[in-house]
């Protein structure tokens, strides 16, 4: 999967108007992404569309932070840290699944796929619990743009995760029933799921880091540079 990600981002940073790149492109036979399964190709398309949506949310958040808002409010509870750790654990489990695929260890694949689902549902329940905590403290969607952006982002992220869990359920149910010789039939599905969860983790980490970094101290420091 790492080679696939390198290809995607490598293609994005290419400069086709430069002379050196023109020479490279002239020798390219259009096989950069040869061998991609339909499942992985679908995930890449979702990746592109969703990235635009999440980017708009992040941009809106950065340009509309209220001056009197405690920007580290979300980090006063450990739930945000716990949820981030859960997503990282899911990525680690998927890495194990990919290794198990290479080594024909079907039993471990089945066990780890169940772990992926359990951890993902745990993430969703923890996020909903965090929402209830915010609502009980009076921090609702329309409080200000700081909370609106957080609710909107986490809701959209949660919907993407639910969509992933729907396909996880279909793939996992097939894996639990197949014999050792037929596990390769689900290889493309597993690779697509792994890539999809990696995307969800990257998006979450980007938002997490931005919310954490763009705090009151950082904003004050930026203002001091301008003034």
C-alpha positions as CSV (number, residue, x, y, z in Angstrom):
1,X,0.0,0.0,0.0
2,X,2.9,2.4,0.7
3,X,4.0,2.1,-2.9
4,X,0.5,3.0,-4.1
5,X,0.4,6.1,-1.8
6,X,3.8,7.1,-3.2
7,X,2.4,6.8,-6.7
8,X,-0.7,8.9,-6.0
9,X,1.2,11.7,-4.3
10,X,4.0,11.4,-6.7
11,X,1.6,12.0,-9.6
12,X,0.1,15.0,-7.8
13,X,3.4,16.8,-7.4
14,X,4.6,16.3,-10.9
15,X,5.1,19.4,-13.1
16,X,4.2,18.5,-16.6
17,X,5.1,21.9,-18.0
18,X,8.7,21.5,-17.1
19,X,11.1,20.3,-19.8
20,X,12.5,17.4,-17.7
21,X,9.0,16.2,-16.9
22,X,7.9,16.4,-20.5
23,X,10.7,14.0,-21.4
24,X,9.6,11.6,-18.7
25,X,6.0,11.8,-19.7
26,X,6.8,11.1,-23.4
27,X,8.3,7.7,-22.3
28,X,5.3,6.9,-20.1
29,X,3.0,4.3,-21.6
30,X,0.2,5.0,-19.1
31,X,1.0,2.1,-16.8
32,X,1.8,4.0,-13.6
33,X,-1.4,2.6,-11.9
34,X,-1.5,-0.7,-13.9
35,X,-2.8,-3.6,-11.9
36,X,-5.1,-1.6,-9.6
37,X,-8.2,-3.5,-8.7
38,X,-11.7,-1.9,-9.2
39,X,-12.1,-1.9,-5.4
40,X,-8.9,0.1,-4.8
41,X,-9.7,2.4,-7.7
42,X,-13.1,3.2,-6.1
43,X,-11.4,4.0,-2.8
44,X,-9.0,6.4,-4.6
45,X,-12.0,8.2,-6.2
46,X,-13.7,8.5,-2.8
47,X,-10.3,9.7,-1.4
48,X,-10.2,12.5,-3.9
49,X,-13.8,13.7,-3.4
50,X,-13.8,13.4,0.4
51,X,-10.5,15.3,0.6
52,X,-12.1,18.3,-1.0
53,X,-14.9,18.2,1.5
54,X,-12.7,17.8,4.5
55,X,-10.4,20.6,3.2
56,X,-13.3,23.0,3.0
57,X,-14.2,22.2,6.7
58,X,-10.6,22.7,7.8
59,X,-10.2,26.0,5.9
60,X,-13.5,27.3,7.3
61,X,-12.3,26.4,10.8
62,X,-9.0,28.2,10.4
63,X,-10.6,31.4,9.1
64,X,-13.4,31.6,11.6
65,X,-12.0,30.8,15.0
66,X,-13.6,33.2,17.5
67,X,-11.0,35.4,19.2
68,X,-12.4,34.6,22.7
69,X,-12.6,30.8,22.2
70,X,-10.4,28.5,24.3
71,X,-8.9,26.6,21.4
72,X,-7.7,23.7,23.6
73,X,-11.2,23.1,24.9
74,X,-11.5,19.7,23.2
75,X,-8.2,18.5,24.8
76,X,-9.4,19.0,28.3
77,X,-10.9,15.5,28.2
78,X,-8.9,12.4,27.2
79,X,-11.6,11.1,24.8
80,X,-10.1,12.9,21.7
81,X,-6.7,11.3,22.5
82,X,-8.3,7.9,23.0
83,X,-10.2,8.1,19.7
84,X,-7.0,9.0,17.9
85,X,-5.2,6.1,19.5
86,X,-8.0,3.7,18.4
87,X,-7.7,4.8,14.8
88,X,-3.9,4.3,14.9
89,X,-4.5,0.8,16.4
90,X,-6.8,0.0,13.5
91,X,-4.1,1.0,11.0
92,X,-1.6,-1.3,12.8
93,X,-4.1,-4.2,12.7
94,X,-4.6,-3.7,9.0
95,X,-0.8,-3.7,8.5
96,X,-0.8,-7.1,10.2
97,X,-3.6,-8.3,8.0
98,X,-1.5,-7.4,4.9
99,X,1.4,-9.4,6.2
100,X,-0.9,-12.3,6.9
101,X,-2.1,-12.2,3.3
102,X,1.5,-12.4,2.1
103,X,2.2,-15.4,4.4
104,X,-1.1,-17.3,3.8
105,X,-2.2,-17.1,7.5
106,X,-6.0,-17.2,7.1
107,X,-6.8,-17.8,10.8
108,X,-4.9,-14.6,11.8
109,X,-6.6,-12.7,9.0
110,X,-10.0,-13.7,10.4
111,X,-9.1,-12.7,13.9
112,X,-7.6,-9.3,12.9
113,X,-10.6,-8.5,10.7
114,X,-12.9,-8.9,13.7
115,X,-10.5,-6.7,15.7
116,X,-10.8,-4.0,13.0
117,X,-14.6,-4.0,13.3
118,X,-14.6,-4.0,17.1
119,X,-12.1,-1.1,17.3
120,X,-14.0,0.9,14.7
121,X,-17.3,0.6,16.5
122,X,-15.5,1.5,19.7
123,X,-14.3,4.7,18.0
124,X,-17.8,5.6,17.0
125,X,-19.3,4.9,20.4
126,X,-16.5,7.0,22.1
127,X,-17.1,9.8,19.6
128,X,-20.9,9.8,20.3
129,X,-20.2,9.8,24.1
130,X,-17.9,12.8,23.5
131,X,-20.7,14.6,21.7
132,X,-23.1,13.9,24.7
133,X,-20.4,15.4,27.0
134,X,-20.3,18.5,24.9
135,X,-24.1,18.8,24.7
136,X,-24.4,18.4,28.5
137,X,-21.9,21.2,29.0
138,X,-24.0,23.5,26.7
139,X,-21.6,23.4,23.8
140,X,-24.0,22.8,20.9
141,X,-23.5,23.1,17.2
142,X,-24.6,26.7,17.0
143,X,-22.5,27.9,20.0
144,X,-19.9,29.2,17.6
145,X,-17.8,28.2,14.5
146,X,-15.3,26.4,16.7
147,X,-17.9,23.9,17.8
148,X,-19.8,23.9,14.5
149,X,-16.6,22.9,12.6
150,X,-15.9,20.1,15.1
151,X,-19.4,18.7,15.0
152,X,-19.5,18.9,11.2
153,X,-16.1,17.3,10.7
154,X,-16.7,14.4,13.2
155,X,-20.2,13.8,11.8
156,X,-18.8,13.6,8.2
157,X,-15.9,11.5,9.3
158,X,-18.3,9.2,11.2
159,X,-20.5,8.7,8.1
160,X,-17.4,7.7,6.1
161,X,-16.5,5.3,8.8
162,X,-20.0,3.8,8.9
163,X,-19.8,3.4,5.1
164,X,-16.5,1.6,5.6
165,X,-18.0,-0.7,8.2
166,X,-20.8,-1.6,5.9
167,X,-18.3,-3.0,3.4
168,X,-16.2,-4.4,6.2
169,X,-19.2,-6.4,7.3
170,X,-19.7,-7.9,3.8
171,X,-16.1,-8.8,3.4
172,X,-15.6,-10.1,6.9
173,X,-18.7,-12.3,6.6
174,X,-17.2,-13.9,3.5
175,X,-13.8,-14.3,5.0
176,X,-15.2,-16.1,8.1
177,X,-16.9,-18.7,5.8
178,X,-14.2,-19.4,3.2
179,X,-11.6,-22.1,3.2
180,X,-7.9,-21.6,3.2
181,X,-7.5,-22.1,-0.6
182,X,-10.1,-19.4,-1.4
183,X,-8.9,-16.5,0.8
184,X,-7.1,-14.9,-2.1
185,X,-10.6,-14.1,-3.6
186,X,-11.0,-11.4,-1.0
187,X,-7.5,-10.0,-1.3
188,X,-8.5,-7.0,-3.4
189,X,-11.4,-6.3,-1.0
190,X,-9.0,-6.4,2.0
191,X,-6.5,-4.1,0.3
192,X,-9.2,-1.6,-0.5
193,X,-10.5,-1.6,3.1
194,X,-7.0,-1.2,4.4
195,X,-6.4,1.8,2.1
196,X,-9.8,3.3,3.1
197,X,-9.0,3.1,6.8
198,X,-5.6,4.6,6.1
199,X,-7.4,7.6,4.5
200,X,-9.7,8.0,7.5
201,X,-6.7,8.0,9.8
202,X,-4.8,10.6,7.7
203,X,-7.9,12.9,7.6
204,X,-8.4,12.5,11.3
205,X,-4.8,13.2,12.2
206,X,-4.7,16.3,10.0
207,X,-7.7,17.8,11.7
208,X,-6.4,16.7,15.1
209,X,-3.0,18.3,14.6
210,X,-4.6,21.5,13.2
211,X,-6.9,21.9,16.1
212,X,-4.1,21.2,18.5
213,X,-1.5,23.4,16.9
214,X,-3.7,26.4,16.1
215,X,-4.3,27.2,19.7
216,X,-4.4,30.6,21.5
217,X,-0.6,30.7,21.9
218,X,0.1,30.0,18.3
219,X,-2.4,32.5,17.1
220,X,-1.0,35.1,19.4
221,X,2.5,34.3,18.1
222,X,1.3,34.8,14.5
223,X,-0.3,38.1,15.4
224,X,3.0,39.3,17.0
225,X,4.8,38.6,13.8
226,X,2.4,40.6,11.7
227,X,2.2,43.6,14.1
